[in-house]
Amino acid sequence: MYRLAEAGDLWDWRELRNDPDALFWSGNREEISLADHDKWYSRVRHDPSHYLAVHQQDGLDAGRVDGYGRLQLYRDAEVSFGVAAAMRGRGYGRGMLDHLEVYARNAHIERLIGYVHPSNLPSMRAFALQGYYIDTNYKHYEKLVKIL
């Protein structure tokens, strides 16, 4: 189930963000402290130019967030997502991209942009399967674009 992020998702979001793989592929490879994450999460969750979504699986570990997605909403929106290590390879990244694209279309966003390290093949594949194309190389990351 995909839904809007809530205050209670703070811990799970931070845990996913500090996952070793997420840190490796991130532009910021330092672990995020609870204080810094709480400050960012509280600000962004209430900022109308952002949309934060989470994924929760029914059944086992119900109630625990196992994926997240973020849109920064302007005329273009920057899109990013993460999936818990145990849930990778099951299509949740593509599912989160689907969910975020629906929201972006309803918000009249014209173009989605993702920044992915070219060696991050699972993310490159998820974006490609959703119809994103490589626009340019930006600071060691591929700029992936999808026109809505």
Buried (B, 14 or more C-beta within 10 A) or exposed (E): EBEEBEEEBBBBBBBBBBBEEBBEBBEEEEEBEEEEBBEBBEEBBEEEEBBBBBBBBEEEEEEBBBBBBBBBBEEBBBBBBBBBEEBBEEEBBBBBBBBBBEBBEEEEBEBBBBBBBEEBEBBBEBBBEBBBEBEEEEEEBBBBBBEB
